[in-house]
Amino acid sequence: MKLKFHFLLSLIFISGFFANAQKPIPFKSEFTYFQPPSNFLSESGTFSVSASLVYEEEVKEQLKDYALEMVDWKLLPAKEKLKRRSLDKANLPENKYFPTIHGEGRITNAIQIVGFEISDDAAANVYITVNKPITNSFARNVNVNGESVFNIDVSTNISVDVVVTDDKGLKEAFSFGGAHTVTDPENFQGNLVGRGVNTNTLNKVEKRQFPNAEKLALDNALLNLGLFVSNRYGFMNKRMTTHIYTLRAKKKNYDAITLAARSLVGGYGLQMQPEDAEKFEGTLLKVIDIFNAELEEYIPMNKKARISDAAATFLYLNIAEAYPWLQDFGKCRQALVEYENIQVLSKKSVSSNFAASFNGADYKSHFNRLNDLQADLEMRYSRMK
């Protein structure tokens, strides 16, 4: 009987909780925004770009020696070749391969900085150095139609170094890596003892797969470099996807918050339209005022309040989301501090913390993203002054 009584009390508590808990309803917002450079490159809006291969001269010399070596190899009798293959499997001329000597344009085409033009006589410069690729291969046992065979993977890693010099002569240096692995389509039977494949086979597969693996590894390294340079020095338009929250709960009215949230979703889309600059700013400021007015009813550590810890959490996230686009980073930070204060208070109240966490929205990730965004944009805009 006592168990039934406690169970009934639990049901009453849970039903009461659902009646009072504020559930966040996210409105998805996708828009474009302007991102200034974090480092200024050139007053003239131009820069030059050049490149070199660390291994170019070394490979050219090796290719000369290789050509002579292959002449001698082709003249060997078949019997002698078989003997060499059995005794010196790791050093057969026919299996040697060399890094590609890329033209400069193959490297420099990776660099495009939004807001700048490339000019050979520009004071600012991006200089790229491509390091020698490193390749290795390994065999792995697989089952094909019930038969145990080996596949060979050829993996290539390549790194590029870049030195960026601005128009005042200040330099920055960075390194970027790229990797790619190719699986050879052939299935190998392996050694007689059933363990892997021999060195000669590995080298043969490396030679035929290296060009593709090298190309894609270099493409990946240059892609990483190009994205970094554009993001650091370019005047970029970037896409943002975020959520604006309203609230829902039984016996509570959040119509004003819902209308404001919807208005904010549309308002963000105006920021890249110069003719709507005044409307954009007015929309955001009006919505922020509505959220702040709602927060006047916030009662800390009271899950039954119309604006509880859970509700205030999402209102402050909405406010913090809006201020960076007005370039008011101080008020954005202030809203984020208020958010953090709520989380501290909420931990002191089991029921309040439960209410804030039960809603299922990933408010912690939202906060972390906003915190990083405001710091990054504040730094970028400060360097434009």
C-alpha positions as CSV (number, residue, x, y, z in Angstrom):
1,M,0.0,0.0,0.0
2,K,2.8,2.3,0.9
3,L,4.5,1.6,-2.5
4,K,1.3,2.5,-4.3
5,F,1.1,5.8,-2.4
6,H,4.7,6.7,-3.3
7,F,4.1,5.8,-6.9
8,L,1.0,8.0,-7.0
9,L,3.0,10.9,-5.5
10,S,5.7,10.3,-8.2
11,L,3.0,10.5,-10.9
12,I,1.7,13.7,-9.5
13,F,5.2,15.2,-9.4
14,I,5.9,14.2,-12.9
15,S,2.6,15.5,-14.3
16,G,3.2,18.7,-12.4
17,F,6.6,19.0,-13.9
18,F,5.4,18.6,-17.4
19,A,2.6,21.1,-16.8
20,N,5.2,23.7,-15.7
21,A,8.3,22.9,-17.7
22,Q,9.1,25.2,-20.6
23,K,10.0,23.4,-23.7
24,P,12.2,25.3,-26.2
25,I,11.0,25.4,-29.8
26,P,13.9,26.1,-32.2
27,F,13.3,28.1,-35.4
28,K,16.1,27.4,-37.9
29,S,17.8,30.4,-39.4
30,E,20.2,30.3,-42.4
31,F,21.8,33.5,-43.6
32,T,24.9,35.0,-45.1
33,Y,27.2,37.4,-43.1
34,F,30.4,39.3,-43.8
35,Q,33.6,38.2,-42.2
36,P,36.5,40.7,-42.2
37,P,40.1,39.4,-42.4
38,S,41.9,38.6,-39.2
39,N,45.2,39.9,-40.6
40,F,45.4,42.7,-43.2
41,L,47.4,41.8,-46.3
42,S,47.6,44.7,-48.7
43,E,46.4,48.3,-49.0
44,S,46.5,48.0,-52.8
45,G,44.2,44.9,-52.9
46,T,46.8,42.9,-54.7
47,F,49.3,40.2,-53.9
48,S,51.7,37.9,-55.8
49,V,52.0,34.2,-55.4
50,S,54.9,31.8,-56.2
51,A,55.9,28.3,-55.4
52,S,58.8,25.8,-55.5
53,L,59.4,22.1,-54.9
54,V,62.0,21.2,-52.3
55,Y,62.8,17.9,-54.1
56,E,62.8,19.2,-57.7
57,E,66.6,19.2,-58.4
58,E,67.1,16.0,-56.4
59,V,64.5,14.2,-58.4
60,K,65.9,15.5,-61.7
61,E,69.3,14.0,-60.9
62,Q,67.7,10.7,-59.8
63,L,65.7,10.5,-63.0
64,K,68.9,10.8,-65.0
65,D,70.6,8.0,-63.1
66,Y,67.4,5.9,-63.3
67,A,67.3,6.2,-67.1
68,L,70.8,4.8,-67.3
69,E,70.0,2.1,-64.8
70,M,66.9,1.0,-66.8
71,V,69.0,0.7,-70.0
72,D,71.3,-1.7,-68.2
73,W,68.3,-3.6,-66.6
74,K,66.6,-4.1,-70.0
75,L,69.8,-5.6,-71.4
76,L,70.0,-8.2,-68.7
77,P,69.1,-11.8,-69.6
78,A,65.8,-13.0,-68.3
79,K,67.6,-15.5,-66.0
80,E,69.6,-12.8,-64.4
81,K,66.5,-10.7,-63.8
82,L,64.8,-13.6,-62.1
83,K,67.9,-14.0,-59.9
84,R,67.9,-10.3,-59.0
85,R,64.2,-10.4,-58.2
86,S,64.7,-13.3,-55.8
87,L,67.8,-11.9,-54.1
88,D,67.2,-8.1,-54.1
89,K,63.5,-7.7,-54.0
90,A,63.6,-4.3,-52.3
91,N,65.9,-2.6,-54.9
92,L,64.7,-3.5,-58.4
93,P,65.0,-0.7,-61.0
94,E,61.7,-1.6,-62.6
95,N,59.8,-0.8,-59.4
96,K,61.4,2.6,-58.6
97,Y,59.1,5.6,-58.7
98,F,59.7,9.3,-58.2
99,P,57.7,12.3,-57.0
100,T,56.1,14.3,-59.8
101,I,57.8,17.6,-60.7
102,H,54.8,19.9,-60.7
103,G,54.6,23.1,-62.7
104,E,54.4,26.3,-60.6
105,G,50.9,27.0,-61.8
106,R,49.7,23.6,-60.4
107,I,50.6,24.9,-57.0
108,T,49.8,28.6,-57.2
109,N,46.3,28.1,-58.6
110,A,45.2,26.9,-55.2
111,I,45.5,30.4,-53.8
112,Q,42.5,32.7,-54.3
113,I,41.8,35.4,-51.7
114,V,38.4,37.1,-51.8
115,G,38.8,40.8,-52.2
116,F,42.3,40.7,-53.7
117,E,43.7,40.4,-57.2
118,I,46.9,38.6,-58.1
119,S,49.7,40.8,-59.5
120,D,53.3,39.9,-60.2
121,D,54.6,43.2,-59.0
122,A,52.5,43.4,-55.8
123,A,54.3,44.1,-52.5
124,A,52.4,41.4,-50.6
125,N,53.4,37.8,-51.4
126,V,52.3,34.2,-50.7
127,Y,55.2,31.8,-51.2
128,I,54.5,28.1,-51.2
129,T,57.1,25.3,-50.7
130,V,56.0,21.7,-51.5
131,N,58.0,19.1,-49.5
132,K,58.8,15.6,-50.8
133,P,55.9,13.2,-50.5
134,I,56.2,10.2,-48.1
135,T,54.7,6.9,-49.3
136,N,54.3,3.6,-47.6
137,S,52.2,0.5,-48.3
138,F,50.9,-2.4,-46.2
139,A,49.0,-5.6,-46.9
140,R,45.9,-6.6,-45.0
141,N,44.2,-9.9,-45.0
142,V,40.6,-9.9,-46.4
143,N,38.0,-12.5,-47.2
144,V,36.8,-12.6,-50.8
145,N,34.1,-15.2,-51.6
146,G,35.4,-17.4,-48.7
147,E,39.0,-17.2,-49.8
148,S,41.7,-15.5,-47.6
149,V,43.7,-13.1,-49.7
150,F,45.6,-9.8,-49.3
151,N,44.8,-6.3,-50.4
152,I,47.5,-3.6,-50.5
153,D,46.9,0.0,-49.4
154,V,49.2,2.7,-50.7
155,S,49.3,5.8,-48.4
156,T,50.9,9.1,-49.4
157,N,51.4,12.1,-47.1
158,I,52.6,15.4,-48.3
159,S,53.2,18.8,-46.6
160,V,53.4,22.3,-47.9
161,D,54.9,25.3,-46.1
162,V,53.8,28.8,-46.8
163,V,55.3,32.2,-46.0
164,V,52.9,35.1,-46.3
165,T,54.4,38.6,-46.5
166,D,52.1,41.6,-46.2
167,D,52.7,44.9,-48.0
168,K,54.6,46.3,-45.0
169,G,57.1,43.4,-45.0
170,L,55.8,41.5,-42.0
171,K,55.9,37.7,-42.5
172,E,53.9,34.8,-41.2
173,A,54.7,31.1,-41.7
174,F,52.4,28.1,-41.7
175,S,52.5,24.4,-42.6
176,F,49.7,22.2,-44.0
177,G,49.5,18.5,-44.6
178,G,47.5,16.3,-46.9
179,A,47.1,12.6,-47.1
180,H,45.4,10.0,-49.3
181,T,45.2,6.2,-49.4
182,V,44.5,4.1,-52.4
183,T,43.6,0.4,-52.3
184,D,45.0,-1.5,-55.2
185,P,42.2,-3.5,-57.0
186,E,44.2,-6.7,-57.2
187,N,43.8,-9.5,-54.7
188,F,47.1,-11.1,-53.8
189,Q,47.6,-14.7,-52.6
190,G,50.5,-13.8,-50.3
191,N,53.7,-15.7,-49.4
192,L,53.9,-19.4,-49.5
193,V,53.8,-19.4,-45.7
194,G,50.5,-17.4,-45.9
195,R,51.9,-14.3,-44.3
196,G,51.4,-11.0,-46.2
197,V,53.1,-10.3,-49.6
198,N,56.7,-9.9,-50.5
199,T,58.6,-6.6,-50.8
200,N,58.8,-6.9,-54.6
201,T,55.0,-7.0,-54.8
202,L,54.6,-4.1,-52.4
203,N,57.0,-2.0,-54.4
204,K,55.3,-2.8,-57.7
205,V,51.9,-1.8,-56.3
206,E,53.4,1.4,-54.8
207,K,54.8,2.4,-58.2
208,R,51.5,1.9,-60.0
209,Q,49.3,3.6,-57.3
210,F,51.7,6.4,-56.3
211,P,50.8,9.0,-59.0
212,N,47.1,8.9,-58.0
213,A,47.8,8.9,-54.3
214,E,50.3,11.7,-54.6
215,K,48.0,13.9,-56.7
216,L,45.1,13.6,-54.2
217,A,47.4,14.0,-51.2
218,L,48.7,17.2,-52.7
219,D,45.2,18.4,-53.6
220,N,44.2,17.9,-50.0
221,A,47.2,19.8,-48.6
222,L,46.6,22.7,-51.1
223,L,42.9,22.7,-50.2
224,N,43.7,23.1,-46.5
225,L,46.2,25.9,-47.4
226,G,43.8,27.7,-49.7
227,L,40.9,27.7,-47.1
228,F,43.2,28.9,-44.4
229,V,44.6,31.8,-46.4
230,S,41.2,32.9,-47.6
231,N,39.8,32.8,-44.1
232,R,42.7,34.7,-42.6
233,Y,43.3,37.4,-45.2
234,G,40.1,37.5,-47.3
235,F,37.0,39.7,-47.1
236,M,34.6,36.8,-47.1
237,N,30.8,36.2,-47.2
238,K,30.1,33.2,-45.1
239,R,27.0,31.1,-44.4
240,M,25.6,30.6,-41.0
241,T,23.0,28.1,-39.7
242,T,21.6,28.7,-36.2
243,H,18.5,28.4,-34.1
244,I,16.3,31.1,-32.5
245,Y,14.3,29.8,-29.6
246,T,10.7,30.4,-28.5
247,L,9.1,28.5,-25.6
248,R,6.1,26.3,-25.1
249,A,4.4,25.3,-21.8
250,K,0.9,24.5,-20.6
251,K,-1.0,27.4,-19.0
252,K,1.7,29.9,-20.0
253,N,1.7,32.4,-22.9
254,Y,4.8,33.0,-24.9
255,D,3.2,34.6,-28.0
256,A,5.5,37.7,-27.8
257,I,8.6,35.6,-27.6
258,T,7.4,33.5,-30.6
259,L,6.7,36.5,-32.7
260,A,10.0,38.1,-31.8
261,A,11.9,34.8,-32.6
262,R,10.2,34.6,-36.0
263,S,11.0,38.3,-36.7
264,L,14.7,37.6,-35.8
265,V,14.9,34.7,-38.2
266,G,13.8,36.9,-41.1
267,G,15.8,39.9,-39.9
268,Y,19.1,38.1,-40.1
269,G,18.6,37.7,-43.9
270,L,18.6,41.5,-44.3
271,Q,22.2,42.1,-43.1
272,M,23.9,41.7,-46.5
273,Q,21.5,44.1,-48.2
274,P,22.8,47.7,-47.9
275,E,19.5,49.2,-48.8
276,D,18.0,47.4,-45.8
277,A,20.6,48.3,-43.2
278,E,18.3,50.5,-41.2
279,K,15.6,48.0,-41.2
280,F,18.0,45.2,-40.2
281,E,19.3,47.1,-37.2
282,G,15.8,48.2,-36.1
283,T,14.5,44.7,-36.3
284,L,17.3,43.2,-34.2
285,L,17.1,46.0,-31.5
286,K,13.3,45.7,-31.3
287,V,13.5,41.9,-30.8
288,I,16.3,42.3,-28.2
289,D,14.0,44.7,-26.3
290,I,11.2,42.1,-26.3
291,F,13.5,39.4,-25.0
292,N,14.8,41.7,-22.2
293,A,11.3,42.7,-21.3
294,E,10.4,39.0,-20.9
295,L,13.5,38.5,-18.7
296,E,12.1,41.0,-16.2
297,E,9.8,38.2,-15.1
298,Y,12.7,35.8,-14.6
299,I,12.7,34.1,-11.1
300,P,15.9,32.2,-10.5
301,M,15.7,28.6,-9.3
302,N,11.9,28.6,-9.6
303,K,10.8,26.1,-12.2
304,K,7.1,27.1,-11.8
305,A,7.9,30.7,-12.8
306,R,6.7,31.9,-16.2
307,I,10.4,32.7,-17.0
308,S,12.4,30.1,-15.1
309,D,16.1,29.1,-15.4
310,A,15.2,27.0,-18.5
311,A,13.3,29.8,-20.2
312,A,16.0,32.5,-19.4
313,T,18.7,30.2,-20.7
314,F,17.2,30.4,-24.2
315,L,16.3,34.0,-24.1
316,Y,19.9,35.0,-23.3
317,L,21.1,32.7,-26.1
318,N,18.8,34.6,-28.5
319,I,20.1,37.9,-27.3
320,A,23.7,36.8,-27.5
321,E,23.1,35.6,-31.0
322,A,21.8,39.0,-32.2
323,Y,24.5,41.4,-30.8
324,P,27.5,40.2,-32.9
325,W,25.6,41.2,-36.1
326,L,25.2,44.7,-34.7
327,Q,28.9,44.7,-33.9
328,D,28.1,45.2,-30.2
329,F,30.4,42.6,-28.8
330,G,30.3,43.9,-25.3
331,K,26.6,43.3,-24.9
332,C,27.0,39.9,-26.5
333,R,29.6,39.0,-23.9
334,Q,27.3,40.3,-21.2
335,A,24.4,38.1,-22.4
336,L,26.7,35.1,-22.4
337,V,27.8,35.9,-18.8
338,E,24.2,36.0,-17.8
339,Y,23.7,32.6,-19.4
340,E,26.6,31.2,-17.4
341,N,25.2,32.7,-14.2
342,I,22.0,30.8,-14.8
343,Q,23.8,27.5,-15.2
344,V,25.6,28.1,-11.9
345,L,22.3,28.8,-10.1
346,S,20.6,25.9,-11.8
347,K,23.1,23.5,-10.5
348,K,22.2,24.5,-7.0
349,S,18.6,23.5,-7.6
350,V,18.0,19.9,-8.7
351,S,14.5,20.6,-10.0
352,S,15.6,23.7,-11.9
353,N,18.6,22.0,-13.4
354,F,16.4,19.1,-14.4
355,A,14.0,21.5,-16.1
356,A,16.8,23.2,-18.0
357,S,18.3,19.9,-19.2
358,F,15.1,18.0,-19.9
359,N,14.1,20.1,-22.8
360,G,16.5,18.2,-25.1
361,A,18.1,21.3,-26.9
362,D,21.8,21.4,-27.1
363,Y,22.2,24.8,-25.4
364,K,25.7,24.1,-24.2
365,S,27.0,23.7,-27.8
366,H,25.0,26.8,-28.8
367,F,26.7,28.8,-26.1
368,N,30.2,27.5,-27.0
369,R,29.7,28.4,-30.7
370,L,28.4,31.9,-29.8
371,N,31.3,32.4,-27.4
372,D,33.8,31.5,-30.2
373,L,32.0,33.5,-32.8
374,Q,31.9,36.8,-30.8
375,A,35.6,36.5,-29.9
376,D,36.6,35.9,-33.5
377,L,34.4,38.6,-35.0
378,E,35.4,41.1,-32.4
379,M,39.1,40.5,-33.1
380,R,38.5,40.8,-36.9
381,Y,36.5,44.0,-36.7
382,S,39.0,45.6,-34.3
383,R,41.8,45.0,-36.8
384,M,39.9,46.9,-39.5
385,K,40.0,50.1,-37.5
